[in-house]
Amino acid sequence: MNLNDKINDIAAMLYGKSIKECDTKELYNVCSKLAVMNVSKDWDATRNSEMKKCGYISAEFLIGRLIYANLYNAGLLEDVKKALKSNGIDINVFEEVEDAALGNGGLGRLAACFLESAATVEVPLDGYGLRYHFGLFKQSFLNGFQNEEADDWLKWGDPFSVCRDSESQIVEFADMKVLAVPYDMPVIGYDSKVVNTLRLWEARPVESFDFKLFDDMKGVEKAISNNKAYEITNVLYPNDNTLEGKILRLRQEYFMVSATMQDFLAKYKKKGYPFSEISEHQIFQLNDTHPVLAIPELIRLLILEGLSFEEALVIARKTFNFTNHTIMGEALERWNSDLLYKYIPEVYKVIVMLEESLRKEVKFDAKYYIINNQEVHMANLAIYVSSRVNGVAKIHTDILKNDTFKKWYMLYPDKFVNVTNGVTPRRWLALNNEALSKEITKLIGNGWVKHLDKLDEIDSYANNKAFKESFKKCRAKNKELLSDYIYKHEGIRIPTNFIFDIQIKRLHEYKRQLMNALSILYIYAGLKKGVITNFKPTAFIFGAKSAPGYYMAKCIIKLINTIADLVNNDPEMDKLMKVVFVSNYNVSYAERLVCAADFSEQISMAGMEASGTGNMKFMINGTPTLGTLDGANVEIAQEAGRENNYIFGLTVGEVNELKKNYNPRKYLEMDPLLNEVVESLVDGSLDDNGSGAFKAIYHSLLDGDRADYYLCLADFASYIEAKLLANNEYGTDKYYTMCIHNTAKSGKFSSDRSINDYNERIWHLK
Ligand code: 26W
């Protein structure tokens, strides 16, 4: 049957229409189902195969828009494009389809890249998580302040999922029982027979499922209890890097892992293997501490099966591995003991047993115990039981070993391994950068899509005139597309002959969007005074969401929007500078931004960014990094050569040294222009609508014992120097050579490599 007929059949089945009659939403559902049907045999085969598997348990899977990636990976994209075209439909209509934003930022997007890569390199890795009804909020600006709205992603339907309600589980809290209903998505790899599963659990009231369990409740009581059940998977917590010690968050975490562990054990028992052999068939990777309750939950379930605590612990120790994604104190999860005892007492009892077992084994500083100060430290629990613990970039793993978890490392040196993060080259080069992909393929064939190391073959063209010319054209084309898109969505026109200097990531003080903002004010003032000359016109582009309750981050958004107003409305700046804060930055926006960037801002205070993955996306697309020696920037500079990036600022060692005795005012005394810029926060030249936002920023920089905690002022001089050097070198022959070196040397940052590393060092599958 030809594709046209197939598509029409699906349209007829779903909507009783031909595709010509379908609207965009219907078309989207039809074409998605086509991809699912196409892989259904391989999906069955993978699901039912007897090989050892790994479950990647994560509270977040930031999968974004799946339609293009799935069609592409299934080998259907070009044919579907043609089939739609023959019906007068442009496949670009799917750009309207909203992202599934079931994650906050790096950790969630990493989980999505990992699943795609595992399917591609044929590693049996399944995802387990939560099916949030509302994903990360949609962002708009009101007077330059962030405004949040609900993200109703399901209004587009959920065509990639199937609901397997016969595999539902019941999760018990002390005060309620909840039904966990699984929705499964096939994870389609590129050119691969392995189709893994992403299983997301949805919470529903148990009542309609088993009336007897609720016999003792009536009327209103039942209604309240029903609502409480739905509440659990209603919304994704929008905090990135801050702990929310709330009961609902605890319920989410326990709900996710209890459903996952029960589901696994039920299937395992059917197969009839002994419990002692669990880790030969199934292991789990815990994505940060959010799923760590899986450990006591599995032990609890094994004890119910008749094992002793000691036997169950031996099994758990072989079954779990743990990834840490941040060293920020405020993000390390601790749960109040009373809260755990109140809502999941049986699990808490197991945690107490683990604590006793740990105390028998070692004498530690208090902060290393699982239960300390009436709180359960999830990272300590995870490290104690896990077989392997990993950081996400070399420098990050070193910090874990030598600092954050030092005593653990001394106790169990072999537990600690590094696996540097990566990103999928299908989404982050092949699909988002059509122009450059074509040129690369022309030169070296398309093997790079599956083996990104092959990009090294273009390195010898870094000085080739013709290739440089075509690289330049690709960039220009992408900038045009982005400029149009930004005009359409933000109402601001960025001339494409401007340098596109881009910082996109969650808004956080440690990521130092504020330092970038101050540098823009500094350049603005410098240009006006004529002390900065020969400046090439630049558009400073930001994209970021702030956690709704993160006051300082919200102040910084307001500041950048205010600077944008100032600069964009100044006729003197018309041919020199633009500033744009794009609204509702998300995965799909990122795809357009990373392929159009001339410089990638990765400017966190050294020691703070565990890895970063945006930095890798820019590098693969040939954009030099303007960055500190933090996270994976270190490895990026190593791979590409430091001379092909703009590296500046204090190193981790220097940061630690300086922090012993830091005086931010010193830097203002040394640089009168910087002083002027900082004073402009409070001297009335910038209007924060009477909110006090800029005064708050001013104080955070200069007052109290946390003054300029992230060293924006200490790093400022070297930042400006690097930024102006980059500006100066932009557009030259040397610049494009640098760009090509970056793409050529980016092979390491494929998440295919990360998955292979996990498999070799930790999972040992296949
Ligand atoms: C409990 C609240 C909370 C929420 C999110 C705590 C911690 C988080 C995440 C761990 C934050 C996060 O996304 N970390 C990022 O993980 C990426 C993938 O490894 C790294 O590239 C980023 O550097 C790191 O900030």
Boltz pocket constraint, residues with backbone or C-beta under 6 A from the ligand:
constraints:
  - pocket:
      binder: B
      contacts: [[A, 104], [A, 105], [A, 106], [A, 107], [A, 108], [A, 110], [A, 239], [A, 240], [A, 241], [A, 242], [A, 243], [A, 244], [A, 288], [A, 324], [A, 325], [A, 326], [A, 330], [A, 331], [A, 332], [A, 333], [A, 392], [A, 421], [A, 608], [A, 609], [A, 610], [A, 611], [A, 612], [A, 613], [A, 631]]
      max_distance: 6.0
